[in-house]
Amino acid sequence: MVGTRQKSAIELIAQTSAIDFLDYMRLARDHWWTDSAQDWVFRGVSNAAYNLLPTALRPITDEPKTQLKEERRKLLDREKSKDPSKPEFEYWHLAMREGVKSFIEEAMQFGHRFPHGTTIVLHDDPQFSIAQHHGIPTFLLDWTFNPLVSAFFCCEGWCEKNKPDVAIWCLNDSLRQKTAPGYMAENCRETDLEKDCFAAFGCQLIVPQRGISEYLLAQSGVFTWIEGKYENGIWLGADQILEKHEFDEPFLRKITLPGAEVPALKKLLDREGMSLARLMPTLDNIARTARSRW
């Protein structure tokens, strides 16, 4: 079932069964190709209600309370204490940079090396890719060139008790650049953070160096950098920003699957070889995958 709002950037596609969901996501399907080019990247989420909002911009006061939210609150409070006169949204950016910088400084004490040392270079610096993959909140969102990898991450972290619907977000970056050229990151000033400039969902698509993380290589990983829009005390996700504007044709697809079908999807993906052992190939994860098959 397909539902596209007139002039919307987002095409909504609801699949009702795991087998149809997986079949639609296969990269060999014609709907992922234009001539001989495949320009889509994919992001699986374990709850279809989740917006396209990076960890560093997600709310910190909502339930459930978590250790990461408390850690982020401490960073925000620290930045506010340095200069209470700044606009509220700026503290979120400063806190994100401080979190990444502290991670780099700590890592360098133990022999790890970074191209720019502790200097923070926005958007394209591998520092952010490394930090993101080790749990440090950034403005990056994880995507993949492999749609079956995104389907796996729909299931990973899925709440079996609440059984929410899951979704895969699909972005055609070439079509986005053609359809929404005014939202390119290079047209947005770093200081102009209150604009609807989602300054890299006005998207900067970042293909990281494959050597920086075995996880990135295993997952065919790629990132988008999103700065979002601060509105009424919260940050809007890229999808929420896009819904406020009109575009000639959609460049995002949101493919949903009912929560009741997730166990079947897990089984199908395991048959396809999509496992934690394959995508995060540490011995601990290999052991976890082995135990899940007992």
Summary of the structure (lengths in Angstrom):
residues: 294
radius of gyration: 19.3
end to end distance: 37.0
largest distance: 58.0
contacts: 880
relative contact order: 0.20
helix: 41%
strand: 16%
